[in-house]
Amino acid sequence: MLLALLLSFWMAWGAAAEDLTLCREAWELSKAKKHDRALELYGECVRNGGLSPSSLAWAERNTGILLLAKGEPVDAAGAFGRALAANPPD
C-alpha cells in the first residue's frame, strides 16, 4: 500500500514537471540570430511546457528581447508585460 502511494505521488510529480526542451532550443537559435524560429519555439514552450512562474518569465522576457531585435516594440512590450505578470520579483 505504501509503495503504491509513493509511486502515485512520484508519477503525479513527474507529470507536473516543466519541460524546458523547446525553450533551451529557442535560446540556442536566438544566439545564432535565428529569431523567427526561436520565437516559434518559445511560443510552443510557453504553451506546452508546463512552465513554472520563473521559467515562464524567462521565456517571455527572451521573447521580448527577440521581438525588440526584430523591430517589433509593441509585441515586445506585451511579452515583457507577460513576464512581469508571471513572476513579478524576477
C-alpha positions in Angstrom: 0.0 0.0 0.0 2.8 2.5 0.9 4.6 1.6 -2.3 1.5 2.3 -4.4 1.0 5.6 -2.6 4.7 6.6 -3.2 4.5 5.5 -6.8 1.3 7.6 -7.4 2.9 10.6 -5.8 6.1 10.2 -7.9 4.1 9.8 -11.1 1.9 12.9 -10.4 5.0 15.0 -9.6 6.7 13.8 -12.8 3.6 14.7 -14.9 3.6 18.2 -13.5 7.4 18.8 -14.1 8.1 21.5 -16.5 9.7 20.7 -19.9 12.3 23.3 -21.0 13.5 21.4 -24.0 11.9 23.8 -26.5 13.0 26.9 -24.5 16.6 25.7 -24.5 16.5 25.0 -28.2 15.0 28.5 -28.7 17.8 30.0 -26.6 20.4 28.4 -28.8 18.7 29.6 -32.0 18.5 33.1 -30.6 22.2 33.1 -30.1 22.6 32.0 -33.7 20.4 35.0 -34.7 17.6 32.7 -36.0 15.0 34.9 -34.4 11.9 33.7 -36.2 12.4 30.0 -35.4 13.4 30.9 -31.8 10.2 32.9 -31.4 8.2 29.9 -32.6 9.9 27.6 -30.2 9.5 29.9 -27.2 5.8 30.1 -28.0 5.4 26.4 -28.1 7.4 26.1 -24.9 5.2 28.6 -23.1 2.0 26.9 -24.4 3.0 23.3 -23.8 5.9 23.2 -21.4 4.0 23.4 -18.1 6.5 26.1 -17.0 7.0 27.4 -13.5 6.4 31.1 -13.0 10.1 31.7 -13.1 10.7 29.8 -16.3 7.6 31.4 -17.9 9.0 34.8 -17.0 12.4 33.8 -18.5 10.8 32.6 -21.8 8.6 35.7 -22.1 11.5 38.0 -21.3 13.6 36.3 -24.0 10.7 36.6 -26.4 10.5 40.3 -25.7 14.2 40.7 -26.4 13.9 38.9 -29.7 10.9 40.9 -30.7 12.9 44.1 -30.0 15.7 42.8 -32.1 13.2 42.3 -34.9 11.9 45.9 -34.6 8.6 44.9 -33.1 8.4 47.1 -29.9 4.7 46.8 -29.3 4.8 43.0 -29.3 7.9 43.1 -27.2 6.1 45.2 -24.6 3.4 42.6 -24.5 6.0 39.9 -23.9 7.7 41.9 -21.1 4.3 42.5 -19.5 3.5 38.8 -19.5 7.0 38.1 -18.0 6.2 40.6 -15.2 2.8 39.1 -14.6 4.2 35.6 -14.5 6.8 36.3 -11.8 6.9 40.0 -10.6 10.1 39.6 -8.5 12.0 38.2 -11.4 
